[in-house]
């Protein structure tokens, strides 16, 4: 309960700050305000909650909105082809399993498309595909047999099937969705109580294949250093491999998960990680090279599986940098998606495709039209979802 309360306060604090500083477009905050005819709002989702997502899609459908894929959105920004009136872009980060089981069938039902940003380094092969809402609607399974598998990601089998549908526009969310170490401060250690999804763990660079092949349990004891998103451009800290291995081996030899039942477990791991030579800070050139390689590899992995160009990038956690923009442009991306930006509230023709702001999916229901939700109602729903332990967006 304390963790939920802390998450709620952080979420509401972020919303209050955004509302107070005026980074949201007027239709979010004003009682009566239409969307500019030249503006295309972009919304972001993660986990797809079937009931809520259908309400949002119904609101778009009932009020004459249409959705754009990435190519049409880029053409709008560059002035090559104006977007039709009441156009929006729906983006979904990570490519979680609920995109396959719920998002795809609901988008198909309403005749909409969405841009899905994938994390190819963490995508697994699939043996068939999971049941979806479409299977339940058509009697091939019961509704309770449609799995709620988040934060699992879609498999390659599901992604390739989704690509054939033409409903999901599949693009890049970088190779590993990295939060990476940026200094030698150890915040905690990886263990059974670490609740983050695999793609959210700030693992030292190079351990990701081990986590994929052998599971997170094989890395219990790994020091979790102070971290930041890779694309934020901060100088990277590379932990000494022998320090990391010493901590992992300590846990393995002392009982694996049972080690964490000992009251002294954290003290013992800190001792194992102590001493000089904990790691080194990369110089700016090496940091740049690491970022560049990640951007190139993500595109290559996706294009090899999808057999189509991948030209659009979304920054994990919505955080990029001038360096990331330069590198993404250099290696062939044509647009970058962030979260809210202090100096840009919308996406109008002529604006920079490498600085596209996005709103949380909650605010779809603030778009002008019939049954538009009051702002207090949207914020109240966030509170209810937080206390229920469900995804907020």
Buried (B, 14 or more C-beta within 10 A) or exposed (E): EEEEEEBBEEBBEEBEEBBEEEBBBBBBBEEEEEBBEBBBBBBBBBBBBBEBBBBBBBBBBEBEBBBBBBBBBBBBBBEEEEBEEBBBBBBBBBBBBBBBBBBBBBBBBBEBBBBBBBBBBBBEEBEEBBBBBBBBEEEEBEEEEBBEBBBBBBBBBBBBBBBEEEBBBBBBBBBBBBBBBBBBEBEBBBBBEBEEBBBBBBBBBEBBEBBBEEEBBBBBBBBBBBBBBBBBBBBBBBBBEEBBEBBBEBBBEBEBEEBBEEEEBBEBBEEBBEEEEBBEBBEEEBBBEBBBEBBBBBBBBBBEBBEEEBBBBBBBBBBBBEBBBBBBBEBEBBBBBBBBBEEBBBBBBEBEBBBBBBBBBBBBBBBBBEEBBEBEEBBEBBEEBBEEEEBBB
